[in-house]
Amino acid sequence: MTPPTVLIADDDRSIRTVLTQALGRSGYQVRSTSNAATLWRWVEDGEGDLVITDVVMPDENGLDLIPRIKRVRPDLRVVVMSAQSTLITAVKAAQRGAFEYLPKPFDLKELLAVVSRALAAPSAEPAPPALPREPEERLPLIGRSPAMQEIYRTIARLTTADLTVMVNGESGTGKELVARALHDYGRRRNGPFVAINMAAIPRELIESELFGHERGAFTGAMNRSLGRFEQATGGTLFLDEIGDMPPEAQTRLLRVLQEGEFTTVGGRQPIRANVRIIAATHRDLRAAIRAGAFREDLFYRLNVVPIRLPPLRERTEDIADLARHFLERARADGLPGKSLDQGATEALRGYRWPGNVRELENLMRRLAALCPDEVIGAEAVQAEIAEVEPAGPAPAVAVPAAEGTEPLSVAVERHIRQFLAAHRDGMAPSDIYDQVLAEVERPLIQLTLAATRGNQIKAAAMLGLNRNTLRKKIRDLDIPVVRGIS
């Protein structure tokens, strides 16, 4: 049996050599070229079982070649590789019918796995309609880190489907930008994008905001009002901070997702829900489910495709690009044009960014407005950071752990499992609940007192406790308190 033939097009000879050797060792035949014209001639002549093409070539853009390949040989898979590594590149590759998109540099094992999957895949379906051309400078998301590349690839795959998406990430990471990208490059891009923040709406008005109300439905309802579901008809409804939705609204939302229709407050006639749902939250919804604050069945309805948006401290390699982008945006808004020197960039990378990308944007605008120098140095950055950084370290208990560290919930769960396993065959103590709470409370209070140098008023404020409650816990847990400790 003749082995499959892979056609490679890339104007970088070293990349062609590496790919040819790797694919040859795996049993494939390989033909490679530095230009799109030769690749196109091979395709027209019926050669090759798979195409691997770069985007930027001397005679033609590799993305523009994909629709032509699909017209003459719809079953021929195309894998796109690119050093551009932007969301738009990934989306265009998917929209034009690429089997997979690989940002450079990539792991050869990943490439070989993609080649194997592409050759084993069933016959291709008709290619989706081409993405409307967008200017390259209109990048909705900035970053070339591995974490962002994976998000770009996920978004690209979702542009041809209306699946419900749950975006999870800390405040300021850009969850709405992801939602807008999913809308702007998806099937419903010609429809409206409607956003609603659950945390910003009074509890008693959420159902009316979502589903609308009829005249006379409640005191003050003088006219019929359209809800966000009707406003988003044919488009996308973005439910931000879904974790703050009250239980009664959760029940109604679940019914809409199950039945595909809803009624207005005070109404009787069902209305078809013709929207794509994208939800977002900074909360741990699984913990909220365990606490009885969020419906598990609703979670699984919303969490069809989860996207975790990493905090800025987990993608520090993107900080320089983001900072330049925000300085350029500030200049476009009328602020003085500024740039960063290497020391300033390193200072930005060394900060922990509790406010994430939003905090970085605000800092860049502030520096553009207030820094007298055209080139911003490390001292200016450090001075601004010192103004906003709290005196003591903020405990990172409620946020996902940085790479290499273990989240608190995981550590607690592991220790409880070990404790229960140790008593499986014997008589377990009857006060496990109090023991576990004491194990967590004692170091929490001790470290908070250390951070406030023994000041119980400040410690109570940090912990969110009444001062008398804190004093009682200190006595019960036998915690020594020394004023002025370091």
Beta strands, then each sheet from edge to edge (+ up, - down):
strand 1: 5-9
strand 2: 29-33
strand 3: 50-54
strand 4: 77-82
strand 5: 100-103
strand 6: 165-168
strand 7: 193-197
strand 8: 236-240
strand 9: 261-262
strand 10: 271-272
strand 11: 276-281
strand 12: 305-308
strand 13: 339-340
strand 14: 375-376
sheet 1: 2+ 1+ 3+ 4+ 5+
sheet 2: 7+ 8+ 11+ 6+ 12+
sheet 3: 9+ 10-
sheet 4: 13+ 14+
end
